[in-house]
Amino acid sequence: MTDAELTFLKDYRAPEFLVPRVELTFAIRSEATVVRARLRVEPQPHRAPGAGLRFSGEDLTLVSVAIDGAPLGFEGYTVDALGLTLNAPPDEPFDLDLTVEIDPAGNTRLMGLYRSSGVWCTQCEPEGFRRMVYFPDRPDVLSVYTVRIEADVAAAPVLLSNGNRIAAGALDNGRHYAVWHDPFPKPSYLFALVAGDLGHIEDGFITMSGRTIALGIYCEHGNEERCRYAMDALKRSMAWDETRFGREYDLDLFNVVAVSDFNF
């Protein structure tokens, strides 16, 4: 981190724009990954009309930029080592389409999306999301995410992200996809994606209202039995939340990934 990136509480300013909806597609391949994003951008009233909008980004190869479906020429944006600026964006809400290319295998910082021991993992806390796509990567911008992951079945039979899995299927050339939707707005540092060849165990939890939650713990092959205690602890924790706070889990499934190469 350079001195120019340091942010102090005394310098805090509310974001000039919000991104209530994020749609991402990760086309994962061994040599590189293409990330396509559609961001619903909502400029805020305190922003100066006509002022540029700044999106954080690091180690990204920009492929294309479009606003409301119209490609943006080079004069419409500026890119540097720390991000992208839209020079004259609309003052009204708009859709921003971005396509970038990243290199998870070469990501030795282990922030953003990286590949280690054949598994693709993300580490987005505190500022790793900006290493996957240009974004206002700050904790006061909350978004609802829909994420499509595409990968080779042989290399990554397991495709996971936040929320509920709403679609999955086969693609041509030995590839497949999964689509995940998290209906609850969250900051970018809570985003998670895992793709790889992993073992897992399954169980279920019945909530106080009678809903059945599917539980899964994913790990390296051969470590499945070591996950049994973790599964029991998870179920006891969910029951404790209900007993102590009356708080029922609000998604349809709860997945945990425990791999040696995760960057804690």
Phi and psi in degrees as GROMACS dihedral restraints (atoms count N, CA, C in turn):
[ dihedral_restraints ]
;  ai    aj    ak    al  type     phi  dphi    fc
    3     4     5     6     1   -92.1    20    10
    4     5     6     7     1   164.0    20    10
    6     7     8     9     1   -58.7    20    10
    7     8     9    10     1   -31.6    20    10
    9    10    11    12     1   -65.9    20    10
   10    11    12    13     1   -21.1    20    10
   12    13    14    15     1   -92.2    20    10
   13    14    15    16     1   -13.4    20    10
   15    16    17    18     1   -64.1    20    10
   16    17    18    19     1   135.3    20    10
   18    19    20    21     1  -122.2    20    10
   19    20    21    22     1   125.4    20    10
   21    22    23    24     1  -106.2    20    10
   22    23    24    25     1   150.7    20    10
   24    25    26    27     1   -57.3    20    10
   25    26    27    28     1   -37.6    20    10
   27    28    29    30     1   -64.4    20    10
   28    29    30    31     1   -20.0    20    10
   30    31    32    33     1   -97.4    20    10
   31    32    33    34     1     4.8    20    10
   33    34    35    36     1   -60.5    20    10
   34    35    36    37     1   135.6    20    10
   36    37    38    39     1  -133.2    20    10
   37    38    39    40     1   139.9    20    10
   39    40    41    42     1   -60.0    20    10
   40    41    42    43     1   147.2    20    10
   42    43    44    45     1   -60.4    20    10
   43    44    45    46     1   142.3    20    10
   45    46    47    48     1   -79.0    20    10
   46    47    48    49     1   -12.9    20    10
   48    49    50    51     1  -152.3    20    10
   49    50    51    52     1   152.0    20    10
   51    52    53    54     1  -112.4    20    10
   52    53    54    55     1   161.7    20    10
   54    55    56    57     1  -131.5    20    10
   55    56    57    58     1    83.4    20    10
   57    58    59    60     1   -70.0    20    10
   58    59    60    61     1   -21.5    20    10
   60    61    62    63     1  -135.3    20    10
   61    62    63    64     1   132.6    20    10
   63    64    65    66     1  -129.0    20    10
   64    65    66    67     1   127.6    20    10
   66    67    68    69     1  -119.3    20    10
   67    68    69    70     1   122.2    20    10
   69    70    71    72     1  -123.8    20    10
   70    71    72    73     1   143.0    20    10
   72    73    74    75     1  -127.1    20    10
   73    74    75    76     1   123.6    20    10
   75    76    77    78     1  -106.9    20    10
   76    77    78    79     1   110.4    20    10
   78    79    80    81     1   -95.5    20    10
   79    80    81    82     1    92.9    20    10
   81    82    83    84     1   -85.9    20    10
   82    83    84    85     1   128.5    20    10
   84    85    86    87     1  -138.3    20    10
   85    86    87    88     1   160.1    20    10
   87    88    89    90     1   -63.6    20    10
   88    89    90    91     1   -33.3    20    10
   90    91    92    93     1   -85.4    20    10
   91    92    93    94     1   -28.7    20    10
   93    94    95    96     1  -169.9    20    10
   94    95    96    97     1   167.8    20    10
   96    97    98    99     1  -129.0    20    10
   97    98    99   100     1   132.1    20    10
   99   100   101   102     1   -99.6    20    10
  100   101   102   103     1   129.0    20    10
  102   103   104   105     1  -114.3    20    10
  103   104   105   106     1   123.7    20    10
  105   106   107   108     1  -112.0    20    10
  106   107   108   109     1   130.8    20    10
  108   109   110   111     1  -129.5    20    10
  109   110   111   112     1   140.2    20    10
  111   112   113   114     1  -120.7    20    10
  112   113   114   115     1   116.0    20    10
  114   115   116   117     1  -110.3    20    10
  115   116   117   118     1   128.8    20    10
  117   118   119   120     1   -86.4    20    10
  118   119   120   121     1   109.8    20    10
  120   121   122   123     1  -102.7    20    10
  121   122   123   124     1   128.4    20    10
  123   124   125   126     1  -123.6    20    10
  124   125   126   127     1    98.3    20    10
  126   127   128   129     1   -58.7    20    10
  127   128   129   130     1   142.9    20    10
  129   130   131   132     1   -96.0    20    10
  130   131   132   133     1   156.1    20    10
  132   133   134   135     1   -59.1    20    10
  133   134   135   136     1   -30.1    20    10
  135   136   137   138     1   -80.0    20    10
  136   137   138   139     1    -5.1    20    10
  138   139   140   141     1   -74.1    20    10
  139   140   141   142     1   139.0    20    10
  141   142   143   144     1   -66.9    20    10
  142   143   144   145     1   127.4    20    10
  144   145   146   147     1   -55.7    20    10
  145   146   147   148     1   133.9    20    10
  147   148   149   150     1    83.1    20    10
  148   149   150   151     1    -5.2    20    10
  150   151   152   153     1   -73.1    20    10
  151   152   153   154     1   153.5    20    10
  153   154   155   156     1   -70.3    20    10
  154   155   156   157     1   161.0    20    10
  156   157   158   159     1  -117.4    20    10
  157   158   159   160     1   134.1    20    10
  159   160   161   162     1  -107.2    20    10
  160   161   162   163     1   130.4    20    10
  162   163   164   165     1  -120.2    20    10
  163   164   165   166     1   127.6    20    10
  165   166   167   168     1   -71.9    20    10
  166   167   168   169     1   146.7    20    10
  168   169   170   171     1  -170.6    20    10
  169   170   171   172     1   139.4    20    10
  171   172   173   174     1  -138.9    20    10
  172   173   174   175     1   139.4    20    10
  174   175   176   177     1    54.9    20    10
  175   176   177   178     1    42.4    20    10
  177   178   179   180     1  -113.4    20    10
  178   179   180   181     1   141.6    20    10
  180   181   182   183     1  -102.1    20    10
  181   182   183   184     1   109.4    20    10
  183   184   185   186     1   -75.3    20    10
  184   185   186   187     1   129.5    20    10
  186   187   188   189     1  -103.3    20    10
  187   188   189   190     1   -44.8    20    10
  189   190   191   192     1  -158.8    20    10
  190   191   192   193     1   155.9    20    10
  192   193   194   195     1  -136.6    20    10
  193   194   195   196     1   136.5    20    10
  195   196   197   198     1  -144.8    20    10
  196   197   198   199     1   147.8    20    10
  198   199   200   201     1  -119.3    20    10
  199   200   201   202     1   122.2    20    10
  201   202   203   204     1    50.6    20    10
  202   203   204   205     1    40.0    20    10
  204   205   206   207     1    85.7    20    10
  205   206   207   208     1    -8.1    20    10
  207   208   209   210     1   -97.9    20    10
  208   209   210   211     1   121.0    20    10
  210   211   212   213     1   -56.6    20    10
  211   212   213   214     1   141.6    20    10
  213   214   215   216     1  -100.7    20    10
  214   215   216   217     1   127.0    20    10
  216   217   218   219     1   -73.5    20    10
  217   218   219   220     1   170.0    20    10
  219   220   221   222     1   -58.4    20    10
  220   221   222   223     1   -29.6    20    10
  222   223   224   225     1   -72.1    20    10
  223   224   225   226     1   -13.7    20    10
  225   226   227   228     1   -87.6    20    10
  226   227   228   229     1   -10.2    20    10
  228   229   230   231     1  -150.2    20    10
  229   230   231   232     1   161.8    20    10
  231   232   233   234     1  -129.8    20    10
  232   233   234   235     1   133.7    20    10
  234   235   236   237     1  -119.3    20    10
  235   236   237   238     1   136.0    20    10
  237   238   239   240     1  -137.6    20    10
  238   239   240   241     1  -172.1    20    10
  240   241   242   243     1   -67.0    20    10
  241   242   243   244     1   -16.5    20    10
  243   244   245   246     1  -115.9    20    10
  244   245   246   247     1     3.1    20    10
  246   247   248   249     1   161.3    20    10
  247   248   249   250     1  -171.4    20    10
  249   250   251   252     1  -126.5    20    10
  250   251   252   253     1   137.2    20    10
  252   253   254   255     1  -118.8    20    10
  253   254   255   256     1   126.0    20    10
  255   256   257   258     1   -81.7    20    10
  256   257   258   259     1   118.2    20    10
  258   259   260   261     1   -72.2    20    10
  259   260   261   262     1   -37.5    20    10
  261   262   263   264     1  -143.8    20    10
  262   263   264   265     1    67.5    20    10
  264   265   266   267     1   -74.4    20    10
  265   266   267   268     1   164.1    20    10
  267   268   269   270     1   -62.7    20    10
  268   269   270   271     1   152.2    20    10
  270   271   272   273     1   -83.6    20    10
  271   272   273   274     1   -16.2    20    10
  273   274   275   276     1   -97.4    20    10
  274   275   276   277     1   162.4    20    10
  276   277   278   279     1   -55.5    20    10
  277   278   279   280     1   144.6    20    10
  279   280   281   282     1  -151.7    20    10
  280   281   282   283     1   163.6    20    10
  282   283   284   285     1   -96.6    20    10
  283   284   285   286     1   127.2    20    10
  285   286   287   288     1  -108.0    20    10
  286   287   288   289     1   118.6    20    10
  288   289   290   291     1  -102.5    20    10
  289   290   291   292     1   126.5    20    10
  291   292   293   294     1  -127.3    20    10
  292   293   294   295     1   139.8    20    10
  294   295   296   297     1  -127.2    20    10
  295   296   297   298     1   126.1    20    10
  297   298   299   300     1  -133.0    20    10
  298   299   300   301     1   162.3    20    10
  300   301   302   303     1  -119.4    20    10
  301   302   303   304     1   136.8    20    10
  303   304   305   306     1  -130.2    20    10
  304   305   306   307     1   165.4    20    10
  306   307   308   309     1  -123.7    20    10
  307   308   309   310     1    82.6    20    10
  309   310   311   312     1   -59.5    20    10
  310   311   312   313     1   -36.5    20    10
  312   313   314   315     1   -66.3    20    10
  313   314   315   316     1   -30.5    20    10
  315   316   317   318     1   -93.5    20    10
  316   317   318   319     1     4.9    20    10
  318   319   320   321     1   -83.8    20    10
  319   320   321   322     1    82.0    20    10
  321   322   323   324     1   -78.7    20    10
  322   323   324   325     1    -8.5    20    10
  324   325   326   327     1   -76.1    20    10
  325   326   327   328     1   -15.8    20    10
  327   328   329   330     1    56.5    20    10
  328   329   330   331     1    35.3    20    10
  330   331   332   333     1  -123.5    20    10
  331   332   333   334     1   139.1    20    10
  333   334   335   336     1    85.4    20    10
  334   335   336   337     1  -142.3    20    10
  336   337   338   339     1   -97.0    20    10
  337   338   339   340     1   123.3    20    10
  339   340   341   342     1  -134.7    20    10
  340   341   342   343     1   160.3    20    10
  342   343   344   345     1  -118.6    20    10
  343   344   345   346     1   127.5    20    10
  345   346   347   348     1  -142.8    20    10
  346   347   348   349     1   132.2    20    10
  348   349   350   351     1    53.3    20    10
  349   350   351   352     1    35.1    20    10
  351   352   353   354     1    82.4    20    10
  352   353   354   355     1     0.0    20    10
  354   355   356   357     1  -112.2    20    10
  355   356   357   358     1   133.5    20    10
  357   358   359   360     1   -88.7    20    10
  358   359   360   361     1   125.8    20    10
  360   361   362   363     1  -132.9    20    10
  361   362   363   364     1   158.4    20    10
  363   364   365   366     1  -115.6    20    10
  364   365   366   367     1   147.7    20    10
  366   367   368   369     1  -133.6    20    10
  367   368   369   370     1   106.2    20    10
  369   370   371   372     1  -108.1    20    10
  370   371   372   373     1   -10.3    20    10
  372   373   374   375     1   -94.3    20    10
  373   374   375   376     1   125.6    20    10
  375   376   377   378     1   -93.8    20    10
  376   377   378   379     1   -28.1    20    10
  378   379   380   381     1  -138.1    20    10
  379   380   381   382     1    45.2    20    10
  381   382   383   384     1   -90.0    20    10
  382   383   384   385     1   -19.6    20    10
  384   385   386   387     1   -61.5    20    10
  385   386   387   388     1   -33.8    20    10
  387   388   389   390     1   -65.6    20    10
  388   389   390   391     1   -10.4    20    10
  390   391   392   393     1   -91.3    20    10
  391   392   393   394     1     5.2    20    10
  393   394   395   396     1  -116.0    20    10
  394   395   396   397     1   -30.6    20    10
  396   397   398   399     1  -164.2    20    10
  397   398   399   400     1   155.0    20    10
  399   400   401   402     1   -67.3    20    10
  400   401   402   403     1   132.1    20    10
  402   403   404   405     1  -165.1    20    10
  403   404   405   406     1   152.7    20    10
  405   406   407   408     1   -74.8    20    10
  406   407   408   409     1    80.4    20    10
  408   409   410   411     1   -80.2    20    10
  409   410   411   412     1    76.6    20    10
  411   412   413   414     1  -145.0    20    10
  412   413   414   415     1   151.8    20    10
  414   415   416   417     1   -73.1    20    10
  415   416   417   418     1    -9.1    20    10
  417   418   419   420     1   -98.8    20    10
  418   419   420   421     1    13.1    20    10
  420   421   422   423     1  -112.1    20    10
  421   422   423   424     1   109.8    20    10
  423   424   425   426     1  -106.9    20    10
  424   425   426   427     1   136.1    20    10
  426   427   428   429     1  -137.8    20    10
  427   428   429   430     1   151.1    20    10
  429   430   431   432     1   -93.2    20    10
  430   431   432   433     1   126.7    20    10
  432   433   434   435     1  -108.3    20    10
  433   434   435   436     1   136.1    20    10
  435   436   437   438     1  -122.4    20    10
  436   437   438   439     1   125.6    20    10
  438   439   440   441     1  -129.0    20    10
  439   440   441   442     1   124.9    20    10
  441   442   443   444     1  -107.8    20    10
  442   443   444   445     1   129.0    20    10
  444   445   446   447     1  -117.3    20    10
  445   446   447   448     1   129.8    20    10
  447   448   449   450     1  -123.2    20    10
  448   449   450   451     1   136.5    20    10
  450   451   452   453     1  -161.4    20    10
  451   452   453   454     1   167.5    20    10
  453   454   455   456     1   -70.1    20    10
  454   455   456   457     1   133.9    20    10
  456   457   458   459     1   -60.2    20    10
  457   458   459   460     1   -40.6    20    10
  459   460   461   462     1   -64.7    20    10
  460   461   462   463     1   -38.8    20    10
  462   463   464   465     1   -84.4    20    10
  463   464   465   466     1   -31.8    20    10
  465   466   467   468     1  -144.1    20    10
  466   467   468   469     1    73.8    20    10
  468   469   470   471     1   -68.0    20    10
  469   470   471   472     1   -19.2    20    10
  471   472   473   474     1  -106.1    20    10
  472   473   474   475     1   125.5    20    10
  474   475   476   477     1  -128.4    20    10
  475   476   477   478     1   113.3    20    10
  477   478   479   480     1  -127.7    20    10
  478   479   480   481     1   148.0    20    10
  480   481   482   483     1  -154.4    20    10
  481   482   483   484     1  -170.8    20    10
  483   484   485   486     1   -72.3    20    10
  484   485   486   487     1   154.8    20    10
  486   487   488   489     1    87.4    20    10
  487   488   489   490     1  -148.0    20    10
  489   490   491   492     1  -104.6    20    10
  490   491   492   493     1   142.5    20    10
  492   493   494   495     1   -80.0    20    10
  493   494   495   496     1   121.9    20    10
  495   496   497   498     1  -108.6    20    10
  496   497   498   499     1   -10.9    20    10
  498   499   500   501     1  -162.6    20    10
  499   500   501   502     1   154.5    20    10
  501   502   503   504     1  -164.8    20    10
  502   503   504   505     1   154.7    20    10
  504   505   506   507     1   176.0    20    10
  505   506   507   508     1  -178.8    20    10
  507   508   509   510     1   -92.1    20    10
  508   509   510   511     1   149.1    20    10
  510   511   512   513     1  -121.4    20    10
  511   512   513   514     1   175.1    20    10
  513   514   515   516     1   -70.8    20    10
  514   515   516   517     1   163.6    20    10
  516   517   518   519     1    60.7    20    10
  517   518   519   520     1    37.8    20    10
  519   520   521   522     1    71.8    20    10
  520   521   522   523     1    22.8    20    10
  522   523   524   525     1  -111.1    20    10
  523   524   525   526     1   164.8    20    10
  525   526   527   528     1  -147.7    20    10
  526   527   528   529     1   176.1    20    10
  528   529   530   531     1  -144.7    20    10
  529   530   531   532     1   160.5    20    10
  531   532   533   534     1  -143.3    20    10
  532   533   534   535     1   144.6    20    10
  534   535   536   537     1  -119.1    20    10
  535   536   537   538     1   128.5    20    10
  537   538   539   540     1  -119.1    20    10
  538   539   540   541     1   141.4    20    10
  540   541   542   543     1  -132.0    20    10
  541   542   543   544     1   125.5    20    10
  543   544   545   546     1  -109.3    20    10
  544   545   546   547     1   109.0    20    10
  546   547   548   549     1   -76.0    20    10
  547   548   549   550     1    -6.3    20    10
  549   550   551   552     1  -104.4    20    10
  550   551   552   553     1   124.4    20    10
  552   553   554   555     1   -57.7    20    10
  553   554   555   556     1   137.2    20    10
  555   556   557   558     1  -144.8    20    10
  556   557   558   559     1   156.8    20    10
  558   559   560   561     1   -74.1    20    10
  559   560   561   562     1   159.5    20    10
  561   562   563   564     1   -63.7    20    10
  562   563   564   565     1   -26.0    20    10
  564   565   566   567     1   -70.4    20    10
  565   566   567   568     1   -13.0    20    10
  567   568   569   570     1   -92.0    20    10
  568   569   570   571     1    -1.1    20    10
  570   571   572   573     1   -65.9    20    10
  571   572   573   574     1   142.0    20    10
  573   574   575   576     1  -142.9    20    10
  574   575   576   577     1   143.1    20    10
  576   577   578   579     1  -146.9    20    10
  577   578   579   580     1   136.0    20    10
  579   580   581   582     1  -137.6    20    10
  580   581   582   583     1   133.6    20    10
  582   583   584   585     1  -140.2    20    10
  583   584   585   586     1   128.8    20    10
  585   586   587   588     1   171.3    20    10
  586   587   588   589     1  -173.6    20    10
  588   589   590   591     1   -99.8    20    10
  589   590   591   592     1    98.0    20    10
  591   592   593   594     1  -125.5    20    10
  592   593   594   595     1   149.7    20    10
  594   595   596   597     1   -85.4    20    10
  595   596   597   598     1   168.8    20    10
  597   598   599   600     1  -162.9    20    10
  598   599   600   601     1   162.4    20    10
  600   601   602   603     1  -122.5    20    10
  601   602   603   604     1   156.4    20    10
  603   604   605   606     1  -129.1    20    10
  604   605   606   607     1   153.8    20    10
  606   607   608   609     1  -159.9    20    10
  607   608   609   610     1  -171.4    20    10
  609   610   611   612     1  -144.9    20    10
  610   611   612   613     1   159.1    20    10
  612   613   614   615     1  -135.4    20    10
  613   614   615   616     1   129.8    20    10
  615   616   617   618     1   -97.7    20    10
  616   617   618   619     1   120.6    20    10
  618   619   620   621     1   -77.1    20    10
  619   620   621   622     1   173.0    20    10
  621   622   623   624     1   -66.3    20    10
  622   623   624   625     1   -18.5    20    10
  624   625   626   627     1   -95.8    20    10
  625   626   627   628     1     1.0    20    10
  627   628   629   630     1    95.8    20    10
  628   629   630   631     1     3.6    20    10
  630   631   632   633     1   -76.5    20    10
  631   632   633   634     1   143.9    20    10
  633   634   635   636     1  -101.0    20    10
  634   635   636   637     1   121.4    20    10
  636   637   638   639     1  -101.2    20    10
  637   638   639   640     1   126.3    20    10
  639   640   641   642     1   -78.8    20    10
  640   641   642   643     1   129.0    20    10
  642   643   644   645     1  -113.7    20    10
  643   644   645   646     1   137.6    20    10
  645   646   647   648     1  -141.7    20    10
  646   647   648   649     1   138.6    20    10
  648   649   650   651     1  -123.3    20    10
  649   650   651   652     1   122.9    20    10
  651   652   653   654     1  -106.9    20    10
  652   653   654   655     1   142.4    20    10
  654   655   656   657     1  -155.9    20    10
  655   656   657   658     1   175.1    20    10
  657   658   659   660     1   -64.4    20    10
  658   659   660   661     1   147.3    20    10
  660   661   662   663     1   -57.1    20    10
  661   662   663   664     1   135.5    20    10
  663   664   665   666     1   100.0    20    10
  664   665   666   667     1   -13.5    20    10
  666   667   668   669     1  -104.4    20    10
  667   668   669   670     1     9.5    20    10
  669   670   671   672     1   -58.6    20    10
  670   671   672   673     1   -43.7    20    10
  672   673   674   675     1   -65.9    20    10
  673   674   675   676     1   -25.5    20    10
  675   676   677   678     1   -73.1    20    10
  676   677   678   679     1    -9.3    20    10
  678   679   680   681     1   -91.0    20    10
  679   680   681   682     1    -6.0    20    10
  681   682   683   684     1   -62.3    20    10
  682   683   684   685     1   -43.2    20    10
  684   685   686   687     1   -65.7    20    10
  685   686   687   688     1   -39.1    20    10
  687   688   689   690     1   -61.8    20    10
  688   689   690   691     1   -39.0    20    10
  690   691   692   693     1   -64.7    20    10
  691   692   693   694     1   -42.6    20    10
  693   694   695   696     1   -63.1    20    10
  694   695   696   697     1   -41.3    20    10
  696   697   698   699     1   -64.5    20    10
  697   698   699   700     1   -38.1    20    10
  699   700   701   702     1   -61.7    20    10
  700   701   702   703     1   -46.0    20    10
  702   703   704   705     1   -65.6    20    10
  703   704   705   706     1   -39.7    20    10
  705   706   707   708     1   -66.5    20    10
  706   707   708   709     1   -35.4    20    10
  708   709   710   711     1   -67.3    20    10
  709   710   711   712     1   -41.1    20    10
  711   712   713   714     1   -65.1    20    10
  712   713   714   715     1   -39.2    20    10
  714   715   716   717     1   -66.5    20    10
  715   716   717   718     1   -38.4    20    10
  717   718   719   720     1   -64.9    20    10
  718   719   720   721     1   -40.4    20    10
  720   721   722   723     1   -57.6    20    10
  721   722   723   724     1   -39.8    20    10
  723   724   725   726     1   -71.6    20    10
  724   725   726   727     1   -44.3    20    10
  726   727   728   729     1   -68.9    20    10
  727   728   729   730     1   -43.1    20    10
  729   730   731   732     1   -81.6    20    10
  730   731   732   733     1   -39.7    20    10
  732   733   734   735     1  -119.3    20    10
  733   734   735   736     1    -5.0    20    10
  735   736   737   738     1    66.0    20    10
  736   737   738   739     1    27.5    20    10
  738   739   740   741     1  -104.5    20    10
  739   740   741   742     1   115.6    20    10
  741   742   743   744     1   -97.7    20    10
  742   743   744   745     1   138.5    20    10
  744   745   746   747     1   -59.7    20    10
  745   746   747   748     1   138.3    20    10
  747   748   749   750     1  -108.6    20    10
  748   749   750   751     1     1.1    20    10
  750   751   752   753     1  -105.9    20    10
  751   752   753   754     1   177.8    20    10
  753   754   755   756     1   -90.0    20    10
  754   755   756   757     1   -16.0    20    10
  756   757   758   759     1  -148.5    20    10
  757   758   759   760     1   161.4    20    10
  759   760   761   762     1  -136.8    20    10
  760   761   762   763     1   112.5    20    10
  762   763   764   765     1  -111.4    20    10
  763   764   765   766     1   142.4    20    10
  765   766   767   768     1  -124.4    20    10
  766   767   768   769     1   137.0    20    10
  768   769   770   771     1  -116.7    20    10
  769   770   771   772     1   124.8    20    10
  771   772   773   774     1  -127.1    20    10
  772   773   774   775     1    96.5    20    10
  774   775   776   777     1  -127.9    20    10
  775   776   777   778     1   150.5    20    10
  777   778   779   780     1   -65.0    20    10
  778   779   780   781     1   -28.1    20    10
  780   781   782   783     1   -91.2    20    10
  781   782   783   784     1     6.6    20    10
  783   784   785   786     1   -71.0    20    10
  784   785   786   787     1   137.2    20    10
  786   787   788   789     1   -87.9    20    10
  787   788   789   790     1    94.3    20    10
